[in-house]
Amino acid sequence: MLQGVTYTPVTVFVFKKNILLLLYQTNINLMAAEILTREDLAIFKVELFKELREVIGSHPAQPRKWLKSYEVKDLLNISSGTLQNMRINGTLAYTKIGGLIFYDYEDIQKLMTATGPHKRS
């Protein structure tokens, strides 16, 4: 392909024997063609997924800012009643929007740090 020339895909033909023919319209009024095999596309797919994994893997997942009740119960391993008591006595701050209750992840971490680990007897 020529440098400085823009190629706009116009038509894709699929032939037997797994060959694709891509026709391009260029900005200099030429019609260009490129032949791709399914093998070329498979190689491209593998390379694309490899790069995506690298990009996604290089950014550690950050916890969400707000958690729903079921997430807090799972995280703290507590029942619905215990969570309600923590709201009522002010142990755990919350925000209610409509019928949903949300908890700040940082508040939960502070609570876990303040109480510390407990040994089962």
C-alpha positions in Angstrom: 0.0 0.0 0.0 1.2 3.5 -0.7 2.3 5.8 2.0 0.2 8.9 2.5 -2.8 7.4 0.8 -6.0 6.7 2.7 -7.8 3.5 2.1 -11.5 3.2 2.7 -12.9 -0.4 2.6 -15.6 -0.6 -0.1 -16.4 -4.2 -0.7 -15.5 -7.6 0.7 -15.8 -10.7 -1.4 -15.7 -14.1 0.1 -14.6 -16.9 -2.2 -14.4 -20.6 -1.7 -11.1 -21.9 -0.3 -11.2 -19.4 2.5 -10.0 -16.4 0.6 -11.3 -12.8 1.2 -10.8 -10.0 -1.3 -11.0 -6.5 0.1 -11.5 -3.7 -2.3 -10.5 -0.2 -1.1 -11.3 3.3 -2.5 -8.3 5.6 -2.1 -8.1 9.3 -1.8 -6.3 9.5 -5.2 -9.1 7.8 -7.1 -7.4 4.4 -7.4 -9.1 1.2 -6.5 -6.8 -1.1 -4.5 -7.2 -4.7 -3.6 -5.8 -6.9 -0.9 -6.2 -10.6 -0.5 -6.6 -12.0 3.0 -6.9 -15.7 3.9 -8.8 -17.0 6.9 -5.4 -17.9 8.3 -4.4 -14.2 8.1 -7.5 -13.3 10.1 -6.9 -16.1 12.6 -3.4 -14.8 13.2 -4.7 -11.3 13.6 -7.3 -12.5 16.1 -4.6 -14.2 18.2 -2.4 -11.1 18.1 -5.3 -8.8 19.0 -6.3 -10.9 22.0 -2.7 -11.1 23.2 -2.4 -7.3 23.1 -5.8 -6.9 24.9 -4.7 -9.3 27.7 -1.5 -7.3 28.1 -3.3 -4.0 28.3 -6.0 -5.3 30.7 -3.4 -7.2 32.8 -1.2 -4.1 33.2 -4.1 -2.2 34.9 -5.0 -3.8 38.3 -8.7 -3.9 38.9 -9.8 -1.2 41.3 -12.7 -1.9 43.7 -15.8 0.0 43.0 -16.5 3.0 45.1 -20.0 1.9 46.2 -21.2 -1.6 47.1 -24.7 -3.0 47.4 -26.0 -4.7 50.5 -25.4 -8.3 49.2 -21.8 -7.4 48.3 -21.2 -6.0 51.8 -22.7 -9.1 53.4 -20.5 -11.4 51.4 -17.4 -9.3 52.1 -18.0 -9.2 55.8 -19.6 -12.6 56.0 -22.6 -11.2 58.0 -26.4 -11.7 57.8 -29.0 -9.2 56.6 -30.0 -8.6 60.2 -26.4 -7.8 61.3 -26.0 -5.4 58.4 -29.3 -3.7 59.4 -28.1 -3.4 63.0 -24.8 -1.8 61.8 -26.8 0.8 59.8 -29.1 1.5 62.8 -26.4 1.9 65.4 -24.2 4.0 63.1 -21.4 1.5 62.8 -21.6 1.6 59.0 -22.6 4.7 57.0 -24.8 4.2 54.0 -26.6 6.1 51.2 -30.1 5.2 50.1 -31.2 6.0 46.6 -34.7 4.9 45.8 -35.0 1.5 47.3 -31.3 0.6 47.1 -28.8 1.0 49.9 -25.2 1.7 49.0 -22.1 1.5 51.2 -18.8 3.3 50.6 -16.0 0.7 50.1 -13.5 2.9 52.0 -15.8 2.9 55.1 -16.0 -0.9 55.0 -12.2 -1.1 54.8 -11.9 1.3 57.8 -14.3 -0.8 59.8 -12.4 -4.0 59.0 -9.1 -2.3 60.0 -10.5 -0.9 63.2 -12.0 -4.2 64.4 -9.0 -6.2 63.4 -8.9 -10.0 62.8 -10.7 -12.2 65.3 -9.8 -15.8 66.1 -12.6 -18.4 66.2 -12.9 -20.2 69.5 
